[in-house]
Amino acid sequence: MKIRIFDIEDQAAVLELWQACGLVVPWNDPAKDIARKLKVGADLFLVGESSGEIVATVMGGYEGHRGWINYLAVSPQHQRKGYGRKMMHAVEQRIQLKGCPKINLMIRATNKQAVEFYETIGYEIETTIGLGKRLEPDV
């Protein structure tokens, strides 16, 4: 798998991948998320290609205090091949080079498979509460 920075021409394939991986929810417009990401830290939005097909994504961020991970996805047909680990390693390296001391991420509490994956690559469940406030409705 080759890892590279997202290009706008990848958008349709990326949206299809996110849909296949169950990352798309009715209250969040993923196309708007892509447009927003391209304005801020686009170099941390990575795709993984295999045989010319986008099979993985990760969207990283760093705002000067903490790094963040969003939209880690590996196509169902390509899971269990180490692609998720490779994507995370690539984005972690890029975030660390920006001077980031720690990365946070949020996942749905019901996604046990994701919890197990992140724990195997060194992430720990923390005793914090995630809060959110929508500033702009997506749908």
C-alpha positions in Angstrom: 0.0 0.0 0.0 1.3 3.4 -1.0 0.4 6.3 1.4 0.1 9.8 0.0 -1.7 13.1 0.7 -5.3 13.3 -0.3 -6.1 15.0 -3.6 -9.5 16.5 -4.4 -9.8 13.9 -7.2 -9.9 11.3 -4.5 -13.1 12.6 -2.9 -15.7 10.3 -4.5 -13.6 7.2 -3.7 -13.0 8.4 -0.1 -16.7 9.1 0.5 -17.5 5.6 -0.8 -14.9 4.1 1.5 -16.2 5.9 4.5 -19.7 4.8 3.7 -18.5 1.2 3.4 -16.8 1.4 6.8 -19.8 2.9 8.6 -18.2 6.3 9.3 -20.9 8.3 7.7 -23.7 9.5 10.0 -26.8 11.4 9.2 -25.9 14.5 11.3 -22.4 15.0 9.7 -21.7 15.8 6.0 -18.4 14.1 5.1 -18.0 16.2 2.0 -18.1 19.3 4.2 -15.6 17.7 6.5 -13.2 17.2 3.5 -13.7 20.8 2.4 -13.0 22.0 5.9 -9.9 19.8 6.2 -8.5 21.1 2.9 -8.4 24.6 4.4 -6.6 23.5 7.6 -3.7 21.1 7.7 -4.4 19.3 4.4 -1.0 17.7 4.7 -2.3 15.5 7.5 -5.1 14.0 5.4 -3.7 10.8 4.0 -5.0 8.1 1.7 -3.6 4.6 1.1 -3.7 3.1 -2.4 -3.4 -0.5 -3.4 -3.4 -1.4 -7.1 -4.6 2.1 -8.0 -7.6 1.9 -5.6 -8.0 4.0 -2.4 -8.3 1.4 0.4 -7.5 3.5 3.5 -7.7 7.0 4.9 -6.8 8.9 8.0 -7.4 12.5 8.8 -5.0 14.0 11.3 -4.9 17.4 12.9 -2.7 19.5 15.2 -3.7 22.8 16.7 -0.6 23.5 18.8 -1.6 21.6 21.9 -2.9 18.1 20.9 -3.0 16.0 17.8 -6.2 14.5 16.7 -7.2 11.5 14.5 -10.4 11.3 12.5 -11.7 9.1 9.7 -9.3 6.2 10.0 -10.8 3.8 7.5 -9.7 0.6 5.8 -11.9 -1.0 3.2 -13.6 -4.2 4.5 -11.8 -6.2 1.8 -8.4 -5.0 3.0 -8.7 -5.2 6.7 -6.4 -7.4 8.8 -3.5 -6.7 6.4 -1.8 -4.1 8.6 -3.0 -1.1 6.6 -4.6 0.6 9.6 -1.4 0.4 11.5 0.6 1.8 8.5 -1.9 4.7 8.1 -1.7 5.5 11.8 2.1 5.3 11.9 2.3 7.7 8.9 0.0 10.3 10.3 1.6 10.0 13.8 5.0 10.7 12.4 3.7 13.8 10.5 2.0 15.1 13.6 5.0 14.5 15.8 7.2 16.4 13.3 5.0 19.4 13.9 6.0 19.3 17.6 3.0 17.6 19.0 3.4 15.8 22.4 0.2 13.8 22.5 -2.5 12.6 20.1 -6.2 12.2 21.1 -9.0 10.5 19.3 -12.7 9.8 19.8 -14.6 6.8 18.7 -18.1 5.7 19.3 -18.4 3.7 22.6 -20.2 0.9 20.7 -17.2 0.3 18.3 -15.4 -2.4 20.3 -13.3 -3.4 17.3 -11.9 0.1 17.0 -11.2 0.2 20.8 -9.2 -3.0 20.5 -7.3 -1.8 17.4 -6.2 1.4 19.0 -5.2 -0.3 22.2 -3.0 -2.7 20.3 -1.1 0.3 18.8 -0.5 2.0 22.1 -3.6 4.1 22.7 -5.2 4.0 26.2 -8.7 4.6 27.3 -8.6 7.8 29.4 -11.1 8.9 32.1 -12.2 12.0 30.3 -15.6 13.1 29.0 -15.8 14.3 25.4 -18.1 17.2 24.9 -19.2 18.8 21.7 -21.1 21.9 20.5 -22.2 22.2 16.9 -21.4 25.7 15.5 -22.7 25.0 12.0 -25.3 22.4 11.1 -24.2 20.0 8.3 -27.6 18.7 7.4 
